[in-house]
Amino acid sequence: MNQPAFMLLIFSPVKNSRLGYIFQIALDKLLGLSWSWTTDQDEFLAFEGPKLAYAKEPLDGGLFLEASGLLFEQNIIPRDLKVKIFKNAPVLFFSENPASSLPFDPFAAAFYMIARYEEYIPHHTDRYGRFPATESIAWKGKFLERPIVHEWIKFLGDLLQQHFPELHLGSGEYRYLSTIDIDHVYAYRCRPPIRTLGGVGRALGHGRFREIIQRLQVLSGRLPDPYDNYDYIHRVNEPYGNKALYFILFADYGGNDNNIPVTSKSFKHLLSELDRDKNVGIHPSFSSHSHPGRLESEYIGLSEALHRKVTRSRQHFLKISFPTTYRKLIALGIREDFSMSYASHIGFRAGITIPFPFFDLTRNEITPLIIHPVSIMDVTLKDYLRLTPEKSIEKIEDLINVIKPIQGEFVSLWHNESLGDSGRWKGWRQVYETMIRMASS
């Protein structure tokens, strides 16, 4: 055969989209490996270079990994997975086969996490209808804050290099993305009189007199609006060459969606300023989940306001329903999504910290939508975990120190309102500035 010696040949009894998907992520993206794939046993046996049999039974020559069977299936089956420990790492799909070169199936384990298999199976939801972190195998197995897929695939990479030192494994490049959600463009400005009066009434009812004074000073022009932190965000990121991505709630007022009117001239002017580098994406309203057609209306409205098609998205409240949420985004023309995170916990919802294509598990197809996992959010640190700014900086540093050595992508989620350095967010500008410095260096 004429294959070069530095190429890995993989045998599997079948070829399908699940196998192709996880081979692409594990071998191409994480190991930077040149590889080929066959279902022909004679071709595998005749090949004289590095080779790996991924099957139920070993073949002569090369390495053997016992396949759990998950990737040979086409349906979705609830599984009672057990977490085992291998070399101090929690692993899934453990193998008792002594012939297997690893005591677990790294391809099935990685696929289970990345494709979000567990979120297709009936589960409890939180009050917002979301899949809770506490339902996940990562939380139950105590590895939510570890990019566990990278660890599993590194076991595979180490095994391959040990047996086939001629194989060349590549590496990616660390990247940082600062992303900002704009749920409320302004705290007080540009709001209809009835909503301003309602805000004053609520503040009076709760004895928040400082808030009333602040509102009046902002409306009279004597103070800047506490949510108007866009110049600040630019100033903090500019020295490091960062261009923040902004996700705009472009929805009518109601329920959990409380932005200023989308027809406001100030709103449209801000959009043109933020989108100079085409850095604005859509933040679909919470109500768009339950009202058909509302998502499309918001998408068209924002695209018209920006005079271009929007291609990035992040779900309001990080609400994802598999696979319907992502199918709707793809149908609109969204090509990148930044919702892969838990509101209540920091870490790695999909076990991975590089962008990856969304795999539609119901249809068993690879889609063009690229998912960017988000590792940390300001609201998670402050409201869910109840950490101080100082403790939050320590958490952020721990995450960055995990992501940088594996050449991952660190994506932070902040809000314009948390950067006002006042009220309940007093002291959080320092957290953001420290994070930018550590993540960008």
C-alpha positions in Angstrom: 0.0 0.0 0.0 1.1 3.6 -0.7 -0.1 5.3 2.5 2.6 7.4 4.2 4.0 6.0 7.5 3.0 9.0 9.4 -0.7 8.5 8.8 -2.9 6.5 11.2 -5.3 4.0 9.7 -8.5 3.3 11.7 -10.6 0.3 11.2 -14.3 0.2 12.3 -16.9 -2.3 11.2 -19.2 0.5 9.9 -19.0 4.1 8.7 -21.6 6.5 9.9 -22.0 10.2 10.9 -21.4 9.6 14.6 -18.0 8.0 14.0 -17.0 10.6 11.4 -18.0 13.4 13.7 -16.0 12.3 16.7 -13.0 11.2 14.7 -12.9 14.7 13.2 -13.0 16.4 16.6 -10.7 14.0 18.4 -8.1 13.3 15.7 -8.2 16.5 13.6 -9.0 19.2 16.1 -7.6 17.9 19.4 -4.6 15.7 18.2 -3.8 17.4 14.9 -3.3 14.0 13.4 -3.3 12.7 9.8 -5.6 9.7 9.6 -7.6 7.5 7.3 -10.6 5.2 7.9 -11.6 1.9 6.5 -14.2 -0.9 7.1 -12.1 -3.4 5.0 -10.3 -5.8 7.3 -8.0 -6.9 4.5 -6.9 -3.3 3.9 -6.3 -2.9 7.6 -4.3 -6.1 7.9 -2.1 -5.2 4.9 -1.4 -1.7 6.1 2.2 -1.5 7.4 2.0 1.9 9.2 0.4 3.0 12.5 -3.1 1.5 12.8 -5.9 1.3 15.3 -8.9 -1.1 15.3 -12.0 0.4 16.9 -14.4 -2.5 17.1 -15.8 -5.2 19.4 -13.0 -7.6 18.8 -9.3 -7.0 18.0 -7.6 -7.5 14.7 -4.1 -8.8 14.1 -1.5 -6.0 14.2 -1.9 -2.4 15.5 -3.7 -1.2 18.6 -7.2 -2.2 19.6 -9.8 -0.1 21.4 -13.0 -1.9 22.4 -15.9 0.0 21.1 -18.8 0.4 23.6 -21.3 0.3 20.7 -22.7 3.9 21.2 -21.2 5.1 18.0 -22.4 2.2 15.9 -26.1 2.9 16.9 -28.5 5.3 15.2 -31.0 5.8 18.0 -31.0 7.4 21.4 -31.0 5.0 24.4 -31.0 6.1 28.1 -27.9 4.8 29.8 -27.1 4.3 33.4 -23.5 5.4 33.1 -21.0 4.7 35.8 -18.0 7.0 36.4 -14.7 5.1 36.8 -11.2 6.4 37.5 -8.3 5.9 35.2 -4.9 7.6 36.0 -6.7 10.1 38.4 -9.2 11.0 35.7 -12.9 10.2 35.7 -13.9 8.2 32.6 -17.1 6.9 31.0 -17.8 3.7 29.0 -15.3 1.6 31.0 -14.0 -1.6 29.4 -13.2 -4.8 31.1 -11.6 -6.3 28.0 -7.9 -6.9 28.8 -7.1 -6.7 25.0 -8.2 -3.1 24.8 -5.3 -0.7 24.8 -7.3 1.7 27.0 -9.7 0.6 29.8 -12.5 2.9 28.4 -13.9 4.1 25.1 -12.6 7.6 24.6 -14.5 8.1 21.4 -17.9 7.2 22.9 -17.2 9.2 26.0 -16.2 12.3 24.0 -19.2 11.9 21.8 -21.6 11.5 24.7 -20.4 14.8 26.2 -20.0 16.9 23.0 -23.2 15.8 21.3 -25.0 16.5 24.7 -26.5 13.0 24.5 -27.9 13.3 28.1 -29.9 16.4 27.1 -32.0 14.4 24.6 -33.1 12.0 27.2 -36.2 12.9 29.4 -34.9 14.9 32.4 -36.0 17.4 35.1 -35.8 21.0 34.3 -35.2 24.2 36.4 -37.8 26.9 36.7 -36.8 28.4 33.4 -37.2 25.1 31.6 -33.4 24.5 31.3 -31.4 21.4 31.7 -29.8 21.8 35.1 -26.1 21.4 35.7 -27.0 19.1 38.7 -28.6 16.7 36.3 -25.4 16.2 34.3 -23.0 13.4 34.5 -20.2 15.9 34.7 -21.6 17.4 37.9 -22.5 14.1 39.4 -19.1 12.7 38.6 -17.4 15.9 39.9 -15.6 16.8 36.7 -17.7 19.8 35.5 -14.8 22.2 36.0 -12.4 19.9 34.0 -12.3 20.0 30.2 -12.6 16.2 30.4 -12.8 15.5 26.7 -9.3 16.9 26.3 -8.0 14.6 29.0 -9.6 11.6 27.4 -8.2 12.3 24.0 -4.8 13.0 25.5 -4.8 9.5 26.8 -5.4 8.3 23.3 -2.7 10.6 21.9 -0.1 9.5 24.5 -1.0 5.8 23.6 -0.5 6.4 19.9 2.8 8.2 20.3 4.1 5.5 22.7 3.4 2.8 20.1 4.0 4.8 16.9 6.6 7.5 17.6 6.7 8.3 13.9 3.2 9.9 14.2 3.2 13.6 14.3 0.6 15.2 16.6 -0.1 18.9 16.1 -1.6 21.4 18.5 -4.0 24.2 18.3 -3.7 27.8 19.5 -5.1 29.4 22.7 -7.7 32.1 22.1 -9.6 34.5 24.3 -13.1 36.0 23.5 -14.7 38.6 25.6 -18.5 38.4 25.1 -21.1 40.8 26.4 -24.8 40.3 26.8 -26.9 43.4 26.5 -30.3 42.6 28.1 -30.9 46.3 29.0 -29.1 48.9 26.8 -29.7 51.6 29.5 -31.0 51.5 33.0 -33.0 54.7 32.8 -32.5 56.4 29.5 -34.8 55.9 26.5 -37.6 54.2 28.4 -41.3 55.1 27.8 -42.7 57.5 30.4 -45.1 54.8 31.8 -42.2 52.5 32.5 -40.2 55.3 34.0 -43.1 56.1 36.3 -43.5 52.4 37.2 -39.8 52.2 38.0 -40.1 55.2 40.3 -43.2 53.7 42.0 -41.5 50.4 42.6 -38.4 52.2 44.1 -40.6 54.2 46.4 -42.5 51.1 47.5 -39.2 49.5 48.5 -37.7 52.6 50.0 -34.9 52.8 47.4 -34.6 56.5 47.5 -31.0 56.6 46.2 -32.2 54.8 43.0 -34.8 57.5 42.5 -32.2 60.3 42.9 -29.9 58.5 40.5 -32.6 58.0 37.9 -33.5 61.7 38.0 -29.8 62.7 37.7 -29.4 60.4 34.7 -32.5 61.7 33.0 -31.5 65.3 33.6 -28.1 64.6 32.1 -26.1 65.2 35.3 -24.9 61.5 35.5 -24.1 58.9 32.9 -26.5 56.0 32.7 -25.1 53.1 34.9 -25.5 50.6 32.1 -23.7 52.8 29.5 -20.4 51.0 29.8 -19.6 50.5 26.1 -16.7 52.9 25.8 -15.2 51.4 29.0 -15.4 47.9 27.5 -13.6 49.1 24.4 -10.9 50.8 26.4 -10.2 47.8 28.6 -10.0 45.4 25.6 -8.2 47.6 23.1 -4.6 47.4 24.6 -4.7 43.6 24.1 -6.1 43.6 20.6 -9.4 42.2 21.8 -12.7 43.1 20.1 -15.6 42.2 22.3 -18.6 40.4 20.9 -22.0 41.9 21.8 -25.3 40.0 22.0 -28.3 42.2 21.7 -31.8 41.6 23.1 -33.8 42.9 20.2 -37.3 42.2 21.5 -40.6 43.7 22.5 -41.0 44.5 26.2 -42.6 41.8 28.4 -42.0 39.0 30.9 -38.3 38.3 31.2 -37.4 40.6 28.2 -37.1 44.2 29.4 -34.9 46.1 27.0 -35.6 49.6 25.8 -37.8 50.0 22.7 -36.0 48.7 19.6 -37.3 51.7 17.6 -35.3 54.1 19.8 -32.9 56.3 17.9 -30.3 55.9 20.7 -30.6 52.2 20.3 -30.0 52.2 16.6 -27.1 54.6 17.0 -25.5 52.3 19.6 -25.9 49.3 17.3 -24.0 51.1 14.5 -21.2 52.0 16.9 -20.9 48.4 18.4 -21.1 46.8 15.0 -18.2 48.5 13.3 -16.3 45.2 13.1 -19.5 43.2 12.6 -19.3 42.1 16.3 -23.0 42.2 17.1 -25.0 39.0 17.4 -28.6 38.4 18.4 -29.7 37.5 21.9 -33.1 35.8 21.2 -35.7 36.7 23.7 -36.8 34.3 26.4 -40.4 34.5 25.0 -39.2 33.4 21.6 -39.1 29.8 22.9 -42.8 29.7 23.4 -44.0 32.0 20.6 -43.5 30.7 17.1 -42.4 33.3 14.7 -41.0 35.7 17.3 -37.4 34.6 16.9 -37.6 35.2 13.1 -39.1 38.6 13.7 -36.3 39.6 16.1 -33.7 38.2 13.7 -35.1 40.1 10.7 -35.4 43.3 12.8 -31.8 43.2 14.1 -30.4 42.3 10.6 -32.3 45.3 9.1 -31.0 47.6 11.8 -27.4 46.4 11.2 -27.8 46.4 7.4 -26.4 42.9 7.2 -27.3 39.3 8.1 -26.6 38.4 11.7 -24.6 35.2 12.0 -23.9 34.9 15.8 -26.3 34.2 18.6 -26.6 33.5 22.3 -29.8 32.4 24.0 -31.3 34.7 26.6 -31.1 33.0 30.0 -28.8 30.4 28.3 -32.0 28.4 27.5 -31.3 25.6 25.0 -33.7 22.8 24.1 -32.1 20.0 22.1 -32.3 19.9 19.1 -35.1 22.4 18.4 -33.2 25.6 19.5 -30.3 25.0 17.3 -32.4 23.9 14.4 -34.3 27.2 14.5 -31.0 29.1 14.5 -29.6 27.2 11.6 -32.8 27.8 9.6 -32.4 31.6 10.1 -28.8 31.6 9.0 -27.0 31.7 12.3 -23.5 30.1 12.0 -22.0 30.5 15.5 -23.7 30.1 18.9 -22.3 31.1 22.3 -24.9 29.5 24.6 -23.1 26.3 25.7 -22.8 27.0 29.4 -24.8 26.6 32.6 -26.1 29.7 34.4 -25.7 28.1 37.8 -22.2 26.6 37.5 -18.9 27.5 35.8 -17.0 25.0 33.8 -17.5 22.9 30.7 -21.0 21.8 29.9 -19.9 19.8 26.8 -16.6 18.8 28.4 -14.6 20.6 25.8 -13.1 24.1 25.4 -12.7 24.5 21.6 -15.4 25.4 19.0 -17.1 22.4 17.5 -20.0 21.7 15.1 -23.4 21.0 16.5 -24.4 17.4 16.0 -28.1 16.8 15.6 -28.5 13.6 17.5 -32.1 13.0 16.4 -31.2 13.2 12.7 -27.6 11.8 13.2 -26.2 14.6 11.1 -23.3 17.1 11.4 -24.6 20.7 11.0 -22.9 23.9 9.9 -23.6 25.6 13.3 -20.4 26.1 15.3 -20.7 26.0 19.0 -18.4 28.1 21.2 -18.4 26.8 24.8 -18.6 29.5 27.5 -16.6 28.8 30.6 -17.6 31.5 33.0 -20.3 34.2 33.6 -20.5 37.2 35.9 -23.9 36.3 37.2 -22.8 32.7 37.9 -20.0 33.9 40.1 -22.0 36.6 42.0 -25.6 35.4 42.2 -25.4 31.6 41.9 -22.1 30.8 43.6 -22.2 34.0 45.8 -18.5 34.6 45.5 -16.8 37.9 46.3 -14.9 39.7 43.6 -11.6 38.5 45.1 -12.7 34.8 45.1 -14.1 35.2 41.6 -10.7 36.3 40.4 -9.2 33.2 41.9 -11.8 31.0 40.1 -11.2 32.8 36.8 -7.4 32.3 37.1 -7.9 28.6 37.8 -10.0 28.2 34.6 -7.5 30.2 32.5 -4.6 28.1 33.8 -6.5 24.9 32.7 -7.4 26.2 29.3 -4.2 27.8 28.2 -1.9 24.7 28.3 -4.4 22.7 26.2 -4.7 25.4 23.5 -8.4 25.9 24.2 -10.7 28.9 23.6 -11.6 30.8 26.8 -14.9 32.6 26.4 -16.2 34.8 29.1 -19.8 36.1 29.4 -20.3 39.5 31.0 -23.1 42.0 31.0 -22.9 45.7 30.3 -24.9 46.4 33.5 -22.4 44.5 35.7 -19.6 46.8 34.6 -21.1 50.0 36.0 -19.1 49.7 39.3 -22.0 50.7 41.4 -24.9 49.3 43.4 -24.8 45.5 43.7 -22.0 45.3 41.1 -19.6 47.6 43.0 -16.1 46.2 42.7 -16.8 44.0 39.6 -15.0 46.2 37.1 -11.8 45.1 38.8 -12.8 41.5 38.2 -13.4 42.2 34.5 -10.1 44.1 34.1 -8.1 41.4 35.9 -9.7 38.7 33.8 -8.9 40.6 30.5 -5.3 41.0 31.6 -4.8 37.3 32.6 -6.7 35.9 29.7 -5.1 38.1 27.1 -1.5 37.8 28.2 
